[in-house]
Amino acid sequence: MISNTSHVTHKPNGWDDKMAFVLIFVPCFVVLLSFAVFGQLVGLRWKSWLPGAENMSNVVTGVKASVYTFMSHII
């Protein structure tokens, strides 16, 4: 006898992934932005401090690239 079974799969809505991304990205961005702003104000070459920011044109894009580089190493 073959029973009629249906499989209900739980499809995640991505909310957990988005929250995890935000909870990692935002604090890292703030910390690395503070390093970059400090370096900019003091006149140091801050781009060499942050991996991934070497070829970026401004502080925000450099920090963003650095955070993505950092996140790729921890995830």
N, CA, C, O and CB atoms as a CASP TS submission, in Angstrom:
PFRMAT TS
TARGET T0000
AUTHOR 0000-0000-0000
METHOD Language model
MODEL 1
PARENT N/A
ATOM      1  N   MET     1       0.847  -1.169   0.000  1.00  0.00           N
ATOM      2  CA  MET     1       0.000   0.000   0.000  1.00  0.00           C
ATOM      3  C   MET     1       0.894   1.233   0.000  1.00  0.00           C
ATOM      4  O   MET     1       1.804   1.354   0.819  1.00  0.00           O
ATOM      5  CB  MET     1      -0.964  -0.003   1.217  1.00  0.00           C
ATOM      6  N   ILE     2       0.629   2.126  -0.908  1.00  0.00           N
ATOM      7  CA  ILE     2       1.397   3.360  -1.022  1.00  0.00           C
ATOM      8  C   ILE     2       0.629   4.465  -0.311  1.00  0.00           C
ATOM      9  O   ILE     2      -0.534   4.738  -0.610  1.00  0.00           O
ATOM     10  CB  ILE     2       1.665   3.730  -2.518  1.00  0.00           C
ATOM     11  N   SER     3       1.301   5.075   0.616  1.00  0.00           N
ATOM     12  CA  SER     3       0.626   6.155   1.342  1.00  0.00           C
ATOM     13  C   SER     3       0.886   7.480   0.633  1.00  0.00           C
ATOM     14  O   SER     3       1.947   7.711   0.054  1.00  0.00           O
ATOM     15  CB  SER     3       1.108   6.220   2.822  1.00  0.00           C
ATOM     16  N   ASN     4      -0.085   8.300   0.702  1.00  0.00           N
ATOM     17  CA  ASN     4       0.001   9.615   0.087  1.00  0.00           C
ATOM     18  C   ASN     4       0.600  10.575   1.108  1.00  0.00           C
ATOM     19  O   ASN     4      -0.085  11.026   2.027  1.00  0.00           O
ATOM     20  CB  ASN     4      -1.399  10.108  -0.405  1.00  0.00           C
ATOM     21  N   THR     5       1.856  10.875   0.942  1.00  0.00           N
ATOM     22  CA  THR     5       2.514  11.798   1.872  1.00  0.00           C
ATOM     23  C   THR     5       2.936  13.044   1.118  1.00  0.00           C
ATOM     24  O   THR     5       3.349  12.981  -0.040  1.00  0.00           O
ATOM     25  CB  THR     5       3.739  11.131   2.556  1.00  0.00           C
ATOM     26  N   SER     6       2.831  14.124   1.764  1.00  0.00           N
ATOM     27  CA  SER     6       3.308  15.378   1.181  1.00  0.00           C
ATOM     28  C   SER     6       4.389  15.943   2.090  1.00  0.00           C
ATOM     29  O   SER     6       4.278  15.927   3.316  1.00  0.00           O
ATOM     30  CB  SER     6       2.138  16.405   0.991  1.00  0.00           C
ATOM     31  N   HIS     7       5.386  16.417   1.479  1.00  0.00           N
ATOM     32  CA  HIS     7       6.498  16.997   2.236  1.00  0.00           C
ATOM     33  C   HIS     7       6.371  18.505   2.204  1.00  0.00           C
ATOM     34  O   HIS     7       6.369  19.131   1.144  1.00  0.00           O
ATOM     35  CB  HIS     7       7.874  16.546   1.661  1.00  0.00           C
ATOM     36  N   VAL     8       6.270  19.054   3.356  1.00  0.00           N
ATOM     37  CA  VAL     8       6.221  20.503   3.463  1.00  0.00           C
ATOM     38  C   VAL     8       7.614  20.969   3.827  1.00  0.00           C
ATOM     39  O   VAL     8       8.158  20.615   4.873  1.00  0.00           O
ATOM     40  CB  VAL     8       5.161  20.978   4.516  1.00  0.00           C
ATOM     41  N   THR     9       8.162  21.750   2.963  1.00  0.00           N
ATOM     42  CA  THR     9       9.506  22.254   3.225  1.00  0.00           C
ATOM     43  C   THR     9       9.412  23.669   3.766  1.00  0.00           C
ATOM     44  O   THR     9       8.587  24.471   3.329  1.00  0.00           O
ATOM     45  CB  THR     9      10.378  22.213   1.946  1.00  0.00           C
ATOM     46  N   HIS    10      10.258  23.947   4.706  1.00  0.00           N
ATOM     47  CA  HIS    10      10.300  25.276   5.293  1.00  0.00           C
ATOM     48  C   HIS    10      11.226  26.130   4.453  1.00  0.00           C
ATOM     49  O   HIS    10      12.429  25.879   4.382  1.00  0.00           O
ATOM     50  CB  HIS    10      10.767  25.233   6.776  1.00  0.00           C
ATOM     51  N   LYS    11      10.670  27.115   3.831  1.00  0.00           N
ATOM     52  CA  LYS    11      11.467  28.000   2.998  1.00  0.00           C
ATOM     53  C   LYS    11      11.822  29.238   3.820  1.00  0.00           C
ATOM     54  O   LYS    11      10.946  30.029   4.172  1.00  0.00           O
ATOM     55  CB  LYS    11      10.703  28.386   1.688  1.00  0.00           C
ATOM     56  N   PRO    12      13.102  29.401   4.121  1.00  0.00           N
ATOM     57  CA  PRO    12      13.484  30.562   4.921  1.00  0.00           C
ATOM     58  C   PRO    12      13.250  31.856   4.148  1.00  0.00           C
ATOM     59  O   PRO    12      13.430  31.912   2.931  1.00  0.00           O
ATOM     60  CB  PRO    12      14.954  30.460   5.348  1.00  0.00           C
ATOM     61  N   ASN    13      12.854  32.869   4.862  1.00  0.00           N
ATOM     62  CA  ASN    13      12.555  34.136   4.217  1.00  0.00           C
ATOM     63  C   ASN    13      13.770  35.041   4.096  1.00  0.00           C
ATOM     64  O   ASN    13      13.675  36.121   3.513  1.00  0.00           O
ATOM     65  CB  ASN    13      11.477  34.845   4.971  1.00  0.00           C
ATOM     66  N   GLY    14      14.913  34.624   4.637  1.00  0.00           N
ATOM     67  CA  GLY    14      16.119  35.414   4.517  1.00  0.00           C
ATOM     68  C   GLY    14      16.294  36.454   5.595  1.00  0.00           C
ATOM     69  O   GLY    14      17.316  37.140   5.632  1.00  0.00           O
ATOM     70  N   TRP    15      15.321  36.588   6.471  1.00  0.00           N
ATOM     71  CA  TRP    15      15.393  37.592   7.540  1.00  0.00           C
ATOM     72  C   TRP    15      16.590  37.334   8.447  1.00  0.00           C
ATOM     73  O   TRP    15      17.292  38.271   8.828  1.00  0.00           O
ATOM     74  CB  TRP    15      14.095  37.594   8.367  1.00  0.00           C
ATOM     75  N   ASP    16      16.826  36.080   8.793  1.00  0.00           N
ATOM     76  CA  ASP    16      17.951  35.750   9.662  1.00  0.00           C
ATOM     77  C   ASP    16      19.280  36.080   8.989  1.00  0.00           C
ATOM     78  O   ASP    16      20.197  36.584   9.636  1.00  0.00           O
ATOM     79  CB  ASP    16      17.910  34.268  10.048  1.00  0.00           C
ATOM     80  N   ASP    17      19.384  35.800   7.706  1.00  0.00           N
ATOM     81  CA  ASP    17      20.605  36.113   6.982  1.00  0.00           C
ATOM     82  C   ASP    17      20.836  37.617   6.909  1.00  0.00           C
ATOM     83  O   ASP    17      21.966  38.085   7.044  1.00  0.00           O
ATOM     84  CB  ASP    17      20.553  35.523   5.582  1.00  0.00           C
ATOM     85  N   LYS    18      19.768  38.367   6.698  1.00  0.00           N
ATOM     86  CA  LYS    18      19.898  39.823   6.620  1.00  0.00           C
ATOM     87  C   LYS    18      20.293  40.411   7.964  1.00  0.00           C
ATOM     88  O   LYS    18      21.127  41.313   8.031  1.00  0.00           O
ATOM     89  CB  LYS    18      18.592  40.453   6.140  1.00  0.00           C
ATOM     90  N   MET    19      19.693  39.899   9.035  1.00  0.00           N
ATOM     91  CA  MET    19      20.039  40.399  10.371  1.00  0.00           C
ATOM     92  C   MET    19      21.474  40.046  10.728  1.00  0.00           C
ATOM     93  O   MET    19      22.184  40.863  11.313  1.00  0.00           O
ATOM     94  CB  MET    19      19.081  39.830  11.427  1.00  0.00           C
ATOM     95  N   ALA    20      21.906  38.849  10.385  1.00  0.00           N
ATOM     96  CA  ALA    20      23.286  38.447  10.666  1.00  0.00           C
ATOM     97  C   ALA    20      24.256  39.331   9.889  1.00  0.00           C
ATOM     98  O   ALA    20      25.285  39.747  10.421  1.00  0.00           O
ATOM     99  CB  ALA    20      23.508  36.958  10.307  1.00  0.00           C
ATOM    100  N   PHE    21      23.927  39.615   8.639  1.00  0.00           N
ATOM    101  CA  PHE    21      24.776  40.490   7.839  1.00  0.00           C
ATOM    102  C   PHE    21      24.868  41.880   8.463  1.00  0.00           C
ATOM    103  O   PHE    21      25.957  42.442   8.582  1.00  0.00           O
ATOM    104  CB  PHE    21      24.243  40.587   6.408  1.00  0.00           C
ATOM    105  N   VAL    22      23.732  42.427   8.856  1.00  0.00           N
ATOM    106  CA  VAL    22      23.716  43.768   9.453  1.00  0.00           C
ATOM    107  C   VAL    22      24.465  43.780  10.777  1.00  0.00           C
ATOM    108  O   VAL    22      25.216  44.715  11.057  1.00  0.00           O
ATOM    109  CB  VAL    22      22.271  44.251   9.661  1.00  0.00           C
ATOM    110  N   LEU    23      24.269  42.756  11.590  1.00  0.00           N
ATOM    111  CA  LEU    23      24.924  42.712  12.896  1.00  0.00           C
ATOM    112  C   LEU    23      26.434  42.517  12.785  1.00  0.00           C
ATOM    113  O   LEU    23      27.160  42.814  13.733  1.00  0.00           O
ATOM    114  CB  LEU    23      24.329  41.600  13.734  1.00  0.00           C
ATOM    115  N   ILE    24      26.911  42.034  11.666  1.00  0.00           N
ATOM    116  CA  ILE    24      28.351  41.926  11.449  1.00  0.00           C
ATOM    117  C   ILE    24      28.875  43.156  10.710  1.00  0.00           C
ATOM    118  O   ILE    24      29.908  43.711  11.083  1.00  0.00           O
ATOM    119  CB  ILE    24      28.683  40.646  10.662  1.00  0.00           C
ATOM    120  N   PHE    25      28.166  43.584   9.663  1.00  0.00           N
ATOM    121  CA  PHE    25      28.646  44.664   8.810  1.00  0.00           C
ATOM    122  C   PHE    25      28.712  45.997   9.537  1.00  0.00           C
ATOM    123  O   PHE    25      29.728  46.689   9.461  1.00  0.00           O
ATOM    124  CB  PHE    25      27.761  44.793   7.601  1.00  0.00           C
ATOM    125  N   VAL    26      27.659  46.366  10.235  1.00  0.00           N
ATOM    126  CA  VAL    26      27.586  47.700  10.843  1.00  0.00           C
ATOM    127  C   VAL    26      28.670  47.925  11.899  1.00  0.00           C
ATOM    128  O   VAL    26      29.369  48.936  11.826  1.00  0.00           O
ATOM    129  CB  VAL    26      26.218  47.908  11.469  1.00  0.00           C
ATOM    130  N   PRO    27      28.846  47.027  12.884  1.00  0.00           N
ATOM    131  CA  PRO    27      29.921  47.284  13.856  1.00  0.00           C
ATOM    132  C   PRO    27      31.312  47.297  13.218  1.00  0.00           C
ATOM    133  O   PRO    27      32.161  48.108  13.588  1.00  0.00           O
ATOM    134  CB  PRO    27      29.883  46.234  14.953  1.00  0.00           C
ATOM    135  N   CYS    28      31.539  46.404  12.267  1.00  0.00           N
ATOM    136  CA  CYS    28      32.840  46.388  11.587  1.00  0.00           C
ATOM    137  C   CYS    28      33.056  47.681  10.805  1.00  0.00           C
ATOM    138  O   CYS    28      34.154  48.238  10.802  1.00  0.00           O
ATOM    139  CB  CYS    28      32.942  45.172  10.642  1.00  0.00           C
ATOM    140  N   PHE    29      32.003  48.153  10.145  1.00  0.00           N
ATOM    141  CA  PHE    29      32.106  49.398   9.385  1.00  0.00           C
ATOM    142  C   PHE    29      32.429  50.568  10.303  1.00  0.00           C
ATOM    143  O   PHE    29      33.267  51.407   9.972  1.00  0.00           O
ATOM    144  CB  PHE    29      30.806  49.670   8.621  1.00  0.00           C
ATOM    145  N   VAL    30      31.769  50.629  11.453  1.00  0.00           N
ATOM    146  CA  VAL    30      32.003  51.734  12.390  1.00  0.00           C
ATOM    147  C   VAL    30      33.436  51.704  12.922  1.00  0.00           C
ATOM    148  O   VAL    30      34.094  52.743  12.990  1.00  0.00           O
ATOM    149  CB  VAL    30      31.002  51.669  13.561  1.00  0.00           C
ATOM    150  N   VAL    31      33.918  50.530  13.297  1.00  0.00           N
ATOM    151  CA  VAL    31      35.280  50.418  13.834  1.00  0.00           C
ATOM    152  C   VAL    31      36.313  50.781  12.768  1.00  0.00           C
ATOM    153  O   VAL    31      37.225  51.565  13.030  1.00  0.00           O
ATOM    154  CB  VAL    31      35.540  48.989  14.360  1.00  0.00           C
ATOM    155  N   LEU    32      36.175  50.218  11.577  1.00  0.00           N
ATOM    156  CA  LEU    32      37.146  50.503  10.526  1.00  0.00           C
ATOM    157  C   LEU    32      37.045  51.934  10.024  1.00  0.00           C
ATOM    158  O   LEU    32      38.050  52.524   9.627  1.00  0.00           O
ATOM    159  CB  LEU    32      36.959  49.544   9.374  1.00  0.00           C
ATOM    160  N   LEU    33      35.844  52.498  10.035  1.00  0.00           N
ATOM    161  CA  LEU    33      35.681  53.904   9.659  1.00  0.00           C
ATOM    162  C   LEU    33      36.386  54.809  10.661  1.00  0.00           C
ATOM    163  O   LEU    33      36.984  55.815  10.282  1.00  0.00           O
ATOM    164  CB  LEU    33      34.187  54.273   9.566  1.00  0.00           C
ATOM    165  N   SER    34      36.316  54.453  11.933  1.00  0.00           N
ATOM    166  CA  SER    34      37.010  55.271  12.937  1.00  0.00           C
ATOM    167  C   SER    34      38.521  55.222  12.720  1.00  0.00           C
ATOM    168  O   SER    34      39.188  56.245  12.875  1.00  0.00           O
ATOM    169  CB  SER    34      36.664  54.789  14.364  1.00  0.00           C
ATOM    170  N   PHE    35      39.082  54.055  12.364  1.00  0.00           N
ATOM    171  CA  PHE    35      40.504  53.966  12.042  1.00  0.00           C
ATOM    172  C   PHE    35      40.837  54.829  10.831  1.00  0.00           C
ATOM    173  O   PHE    35      41.836  55.549  10.832  1.00  0.00           O
ATOM    174  CB  PHE    35      40.906  52.506  11.782  1.00  0.00           C
ATOM    175  N   ALA    36      40.002  54.756   9.799  1.00  0.00           N
ATOM    176  CA  ALA    36      40.268  55.507   8.577  1.00  0.00           C
ATOM    177  C   ALA    36      40.160  57.014   8.806  1.00  0.00           C
ATOM    178  O   ALA    36      40.992  57.775   8.312  1.00  0.00           O
ATOM    179  CB  ALA    36      39.305  55.078   7.478  1.00  0.00           C
ATOM    180  N   VAL    37      39.156  57.443   9.539  1.00  0.00           N
ATOM    181  CA  VAL    37      38.997  58.872   9.815  1.00  0.00           C
ATOM    182  C   VAL    37      40.154  59.376  10.670  1.00  0.00           C
ATOM    183  O   VAL    37      40.680  60.463  10.432  1.00  0.00           O
ATOM    184  CB  VAL    37      37.650  59.146  10.519  1.00  0.00           C
ATOM    185  N   PHE    38      40.548  58.589  11.663  1.00  0.00           N
ATOM    186  CA  PHE    38      41.695  58.959  12.486  1.00  0.00           C
ATOM    187  C   PHE    38      42.948  59.094  11.618  1.00  0.00           C
ATOM    188  O   PHE    38      43.687  60.071  11.737  1.00  0.00           O
ATOM    189  CB  PHE    38      41.920  57.916  13.602  1.00  0.00           C
ATOM    190  N   GLY    39      43.179  58.135  10.769  1.00  0.00           N
ATOM    191  CA  GLY    39      44.328  58.195   9.877  1.00  0.00           C
ATOM    192  C   GLY    39      44.269  59.374   8.932  1.00  0.00           C
ATOM    193  O   GLY    39      45.289  60.004   8.653  1.00  0.00           O
ATOM    194  N   GLN    40      43.091  59.672   8.443  1.00  0.00           N
ATOM    195  CA  GLN    40      42.908  60.806   7.536  1.00  0.00           C
ATOM    196  C   GLN    40      43.192  62.119   8.260  1.00  0.00           C
ATOM    197  O   GLN    40      43.855  62.999   7.711  1.00  0.00           O
ATOM    198  CB  GLN    40      41.478  60.815   6.958  1.00  0.00           C
ATOM    199  N   LEU    41      42.697  62.253   9.484  1.00  0.00           N
ATOM    200  CA  LEU    41      42.897  63.484  10.246  1.00  0.00           C
ATOM    201  C   LEU    41      44.361  63.692  10.644  1.00  0.00           C
ATOM    202  O   LEU    41      44.856  64.820  10.651  1.00  0.00           O
ATOM    203  CB  LEU    41      42.026  63.467  11.490  1.00  0.00           C
ATOM    204  N   VAL    42      45.035  62.614  10.970  1.00  0.00           N
ATOM    205  CA  VAL    42      46.430  62.703  11.387  1.00  0.00           C
ATOM    206  C   VAL    42      47.359  62.825  10.180  1.00  0.00           C
ATOM    207  O   VAL    42      48.497  63.274  10.321  1.00  0.00           O
ATOM    208  CB  VAL    42      46.813  61.479  12.226  1.00  0.00           C
ATOM    209  N   GLY    43      46.897  62.439   9.023  1.00  0.00           N
ATOM    210  CA  GLY    43      47.693  62.536   7.810  1.00  0.00           C
ATOM    211  C   GLY    43      48.496  61.284   7.502  1.00  0.00           C
ATOM    212  O   GLY    43      49.497  61.346   6.789  1.00  0.00           O
ATOM    213  N   LEU    44      48.066  60.152   8.033  1.00  0.00           N
ATOM    214  CA  LEU    44      48.755  58.893   7.787  1.00  0.00           C
ATOM    215  C   LEU    44      48.144  58.180   6.589  1.00  0.00           C
ATOM    216  O   LEU    44      47.042  58.512   6.152  1.00  0.00           O
ATOM    217  CB  LEU    44      48.700  57.996   9.029  1.00  0.00           C
ATOM    218  N   ARG    45      48.857  57.212   6.071  1.00  0.00           N
ATOM    219  CA  ARG    45      48.367  56.431   4.932  1.00  0.00           C
ATOM    220  C   ARG    45      47.487  55.300   5.462  1.00  0.00           C
ATOM    221  O   ARG    45      47.956  54.172   5.620  1.00  0.00           O
ATOM    222  CB  ARG    45      49.556  55.864   4.075  1.00  0.00           C
ATOM    223  N   TRP    46      46.245  55.589   5.731  1.00  0.00           N
ATOM    224  CA  TRP    46      45.322  54.638   6.349  1.00  0.00           C
ATOM    225  C   TRP    46      44.927  53.517   5.399  1.00  0.00           C
ATOM    226  O   TRP    46      44.526  52.448   5.861  1.00  0.00           O
ATOM    227  CB  TRP    46      44.081  55.357   6.829  1.00  0.00           C
ATOM    228  N   LYS    47      45.023  53.718   4.112  1.00  0.00           N
ATOM    229  CA  LYS    47      44.600  52.688   3.159  1.00  0.00           C
ATOM    230  C   LYS    47      45.440  51.425   3.270  1.00  0.00           C
ATOM    231  O   LYS    47      44.956  50.329   2.985  1.00  0.00           O
ATOM    232  CB  LYS    47      44.675  53.225   1.742  1.00  0.00           C
ATOM    233  N   SER    48      46.680  51.568   3.679  1.00  0.00           N
ATOM    234  CA  SER    48      47.533  50.391   3.837  1.00  0.00           C
ATOM    235  C   SER    48      47.179  49.609   5.105  1.00  0.00           C
ATOM    236  O   SER    48      47.567  48.448   5.239  1.00  0.00           O
ATOM    237  CB  SER    48      49.006  50.809   3.872  1.00  0.00           C
ATOM    238  N   TRP    49      46.458  50.221   6.024  1.00  0.00           N
ATOM    239  CA  TRP    49      46.032  49.543   7.260  1.00  0.00           C
ATOM    240  C   TRP    49      44.881  48.585   7.002  1.00  0.00           C
ATOM    241  O   TRP    49      44.769  47.552   7.662  1.00  0.00           O
ATOM    242  CB  TRP    49      45.621  50.570   8.318  1.00  0.00           C
ATOM    243  N   LEU    50      44.031  48.922   6.053  1.00  0.00           N
ATOM    244  CA  LEU    50      42.796  48.175   5.837  1.00  0.00           C
ATOM    245  C   LEU    50      42.910  47.322   4.577  1.00  0.00           C
ATOM    246  O   LEU    50      43.136  47.856   3.491  1.00  0.00           O
ATOM    247  CB  LEU    50      41.591  49.133   5.732  1.00  0.00           C
ATOM    248  N   PRO    51      42.757  46.018   4.705  1.00  0.00           N
ATOM    249  CA  PRO    51      42.847  45.159   3.522  1.00  0.00           C
ATOM    250  C   PRO    51      41.671  45.400   2.580  1.00  0.00           C
ATOM    251  O   PRO    51      40.519  45.444   3.012  1.00  0.00           O
ATOM    252  CB  PRO    51      42.896  43.681   3.935  1.00  0.00           C
ATOM    253  N   GLY    52      41.963  45.551   1.320  1.00  0.00           N
ATOM    254  CA  GLY    52      40.925  45.785   0.324  1.00  0.00           C
ATOM    255  C   GLY    52      40.702  47.253   0.023  1.00  0.00           C
ATOM    256  O   GLY    52      40.006  47.578  -0.939  1.00  0.00           O
ATOM    257  N   ALA    53      41.271  48.151   0.815  1.00  0.00           N
ATOM    258  CA  ALA    53      41.041  49.584   0.622  1.00  0.00           C
ATOM    259  C   ALA    53      42.171  50.264  -0.132  1.00  0.00           C
ATOM    260  O   ALA    53      42.145  51.483  -0.299  1.00  0.00           O
ATOM    261  CB  ALA    53      40.852  50.259   1.954  1.00  0.00           C
ATOM    262  N   GLU    54      43.143  49.525  -0.582  1.00  0.00           N
ATOM    263  CA  GLU    54      44.337  50.118  -1.165  1.00  0.00           C
ATOM    264  C   GLU    54      44.060  50.958  -2.408  1.00  0.00           C
ATOM    265  O   GLU    54      44.681  52.006  -2.585  1.00  0.00           O
ATOM    266  CB  GLU    54      45.308  49.041  -1.506  1.00  0.00           C
ATOM    267  N   ASN    55      43.156  50.532  -3.258  1.00  0.00           N
ATOM    268  CA  ASN    55      42.923  51.226  -4.528  1.00  0.00           C
ATOM    269  C   ASN    55      41.638  52.047  -4.548  1.00  0.00           C
ATOM    270  O   ASN    55      41.190  52.454  -5.619  1.00  0.00           O
ATOM    271  CB  ASN    55      42.886  50.229  -5.648  1.00  0.00           C
ATOM    272  N   MET    56      41.051  52.292  -3.415  1.00  0.00           N
ATOM    273  CA  MET    56      39.795  53.034  -3.369  1.00  0.00           C
ATOM    274  C   MET    56      40.053  54.533  -3.326  1.00  0.00           C
ATOM    275  O   MET    56      41.092  54.985  -2.846  1.00  0.00           O
ATOM    276  CB  MET    56      38.963  52.607  -2.157  1.00  0.00           C
ATOM    277  N   SER    57      39.088  55.298  -3.837  1.00  0.00           N
ATOM    278  CA  SER    57      39.298  56.737  -3.998  1.00  0.00           C
ATOM    279  C   SER    57      38.940  57.566  -2.764  1.00  0.00           C
ATOM    280  O   SER    57      39.525  58.628  -2.555  1.00  0.00           O
ATOM    281  CB  SER    57      38.497  57.223  -5.158  1.00  0.00           C
ATOM    282  N   ASN    58      37.994  57.105  -1.945  1.00  0.00           N
ATOM    283  CA  ASN    58      37.638  57.895  -0.769  1.00  0.00           C
ATOM    284  C   ASN    58      37.483  57.015   0.459  1.00  0.00           C
ATOM    285  O   ASN    58      37.610  55.793   0.377  1.00  0.00           O
ATOM    286  CB  ASN    58      36.349  58.670  -1.018  1.00  0.00           C
ATOM    287  N   VAL    59      37.215  57.627   1.576  1.00  0.00           N
ATOM    288  CA  VAL    59      37.184  56.918   2.859  1.00  0.00           C
ATOM    289  C   VAL    59      36.054  55.899   2.910  1.00  0.00           C
ATOM    290  O   VAL    59      36.274  54.756   3.312  1.00  0.00           O
ATOM    291  CB  VAL    59      37.036  57.909   4.009  1.00  0.00           C
ATOM    292  N   VAL    60      34.864  56.288   2.516  1.00  0.00           N
ATOM    293  CA  VAL    60      33.697  55.408   2.655  1.00  0.00           C
ATOM    294  C   VAL    60      33.835  54.173   1.767  1.00  0.00           C
ATOM    295  O   VAL    60      33.576  53.060   2.226  1.00  0.00           O
ATOM    296  CB  VAL    60      32.404  56.169   2.303  1.00  0.00           C
ATOM    297  N   THR    61      34.230  54.341   0.527  1.00  0.00           N
ATOM    298  CA  THR    61      34.373  53.169  -0.348  1.00  0.00           C
ATOM    299  C   THR    61      35.534  52.290   0.097  1.00  0.00           C
ATOM    300  O   THR    61      35.472  51.067  -0.028  1.00  0.00           O
ATOM    301  CB  THR    61      34.578  53.608  -1.805  1.00  0.00           C
ATOM    302  N   GLY    62      36.587  52.904   0.611  1.00  0.00           N
ATOM    303  CA  GLY    62      37.708  52.127   1.129  1.00  0.00           C
ATOM    304  C   GLY    62      37.319  51.300   2.338  1.00  0.00           C
ATOM    305  O   GLY    62      37.691  50.131   2.445  1.00  0.00           O
ATOM    306  N   VAL    63      36.569  51.909   3.249  1.00  0.00           N
ATOM    307  CA  VAL    63      36.123  51.183   4.439  1.00  0.00           C
ATOM    308  C   VAL    63      35.133  50.089   4.055  1.00  0.00           C
ATOM    309  O   VAL    63      35.192  48.985   4.594  1.00  0.00           O
ATOM    310  CB  VAL    63      35.485  52.149   5.457  1.00  0.00           C
ATOM    311  N   LYS    64      34.234  50.382   3.138  1.00  0.00           N
ATOM    312  CA  LYS    64      33.257  49.382   2.687  1.00  0.00           C
ATOM    313  C   LYS    64      33.960  48.181   2.066  1.00  0.00           C
ATOM    314  O   LYS    64      33.607  47.038   2.355  1.00  0.00           O
ATOM    315  CB  LYS    64      32.275  50.001   1.672  1.00  0.00           C
ATOM    316  N   ALA    65      34.946  48.430   1.221  1.00  0.00           N
ATOM    317  CA  ALA    65      35.706  47.337   0.607  1.00  0.00           C
ATOM    318  C   ALA    65      36.462  46.549   1.661  1.00  0.00           C
ATOM    319  O   ALA    65      36.570  45.326   1.569  1.00  0.00           O
ATOM    320  CB  ALA    65      36.683  47.880  -0.444  1.00  0.00           C
ATOM    321  N   SER    66      36.978  47.236   2.649  1.00  0.00           N
ATOM    322  CA  SER    66      37.710  46.567   3.720  1.00  0.00           C
ATOM    323  C   SER    66      36.793  45.691   4.566  1.00  0.00           C
ATOM    324  O   SER    66      37.176  44.590   4.962  1.00  0.00           O
ATOM    325  CB  SER    66      38.403  47.594   4.602  1.00  0.00           C
ATOM    326  N   VAL    67      35.594  46.170   4.841  1.00  0.00           N
ATOM    327  CA  VAL    67      34.637  45.376   5.619  1.00  0.00           C
ATOM    328  C   VAL    67      34.243  44.124   4.855  1.00  0.00           C
ATOM    329  O   VAL    67      34.171  43.039   5.434  1.00  0.00           O
ATOM    330  CB  VAL    67      33.385  46.206   5.959  1.00  0.00           C
ATOM    331  N   TYR    68      33.986  44.263   3.563  1.00  0.00           N
ATOM    332  CA  TYR    68      33.640  43.080   2.760  1.00  0.00           C
ATOM    333  C   TYR    68      34.796  42.090   2.717  1.00  0.00           C
ATOM    334  O   TYR    68      34.578  40.879   2.753  1.00  0.00           O
ATOM    335  CB  TYR    68      33.253  43.493   1.330  1.00  0.00           C
ATOM    336  N   THR    69      36.023  42.597   2.639  1.00  0.00           N
ATOM    337  CA  THR    69      37.195  41.713   2.668  1.00  0.00           C
ATOM    338  C   THR    69      37.290  40.994   4.017  1.00  0.00           C
ATOM    339  O   THR    69      37.543  39.791   4.075  1.00  0.00           O
ATOM    340  CB  THR    69      38.492  42.518   2.398  1.00  0.00           C
ATOM    341  N   PHE    70      37.085  41.740   5.083  1.00  0.00           N
ATOM    342  CA  PHE    70      37.130  41.169   6.424  1.00  0.00           C
ATOM    343  C   PHE    70      36.032  40.124   6.614  1.00  0.00           C
ATOM    344  O   PHE    70      36.274  39.057   7.179  1.00  0.00           O
ATOM    345  CB  PHE    70      36.996  42.271   7.476  1.00  0.00           C
ATOM    346  N   MET    71      34.824  40.438   6.139  1.00  0.00           N
ATOM    347  CA  MET    71      33.707  39.507   6.294  1.00  0.00           C
ATOM    348  C   MET    71      33.928  38.219   5.503  1.00  0.00           C
ATOM    349  O   MET    71      33.490  37.150   5.926  1.00  0.00           O
ATOM    350  CB  MET    71      32.407  40.169   5.852  1.00  0.00           C
ATOM    351  N   SER    72      34.601  38.315   4.365  1.00  0.00           N
ATOM    352  CA  SER    72      34.847  37.098   3.587  1.00  0.00           C
ATOM    353  C   SER    72      35.792  36.160   4.309  1.00  0.00           C
ATOM    354  O   SER    72      35.785  34.956   4.054  1.00  0.00           O
ATOM    355  CB  SER    72      35.413  37.447   2.220  1.00  0.00           C
ATOM    356  N   HIS    73      36.602  36.693   5.204  1.00  0.00           N
ATOM    357  CA  HIS    73      37.519  35.848   5.974  1.00  0.00           C
ATOM    358  C   HIS    73      36.843  35.205   7.179  1.00  0.00           C
ATOM    359  O   HIS    73      37.255  34.125   7.603  1.00  0.00           O
ATOM    360  CB  HIS    73      38.709  36.663   6.435  1.00  0.00           C
ATOM    361  N   ILE    74      35.811  35.843   7.745  1.00  0.00           N
ATOM    362  CA  ILE    74      35.190  35.291   8.950  1.00  0.00           C
ATOM    363  C   ILE    74      33.998  34.413   8.656  1.00  0.00           C
ATOM    364  O   ILE    74      33.581  33.630   9.509  1.00  0.00           O
ATOM    365  CB  ILE    74      34.771  36.394   9.859  1.00  0.00           C
ATOM    366  N   ILE    75      33.439  34.530   7.463  1.00  0.00           N
ATOM    367  CA  ILE    75      32.245  33.730   7.142  1.00  0.00           C
ATOM    368  C   ILE    75      32.630  32.531   6.314  1.00  0.00           C
ATOM    369  O   ILE    75      31.768  31.735   5.942  1.00  0.00           O
ATOM    370  CB  ILE    75      31.197  34.573   6.395  1.00  0.00           C
TER
END
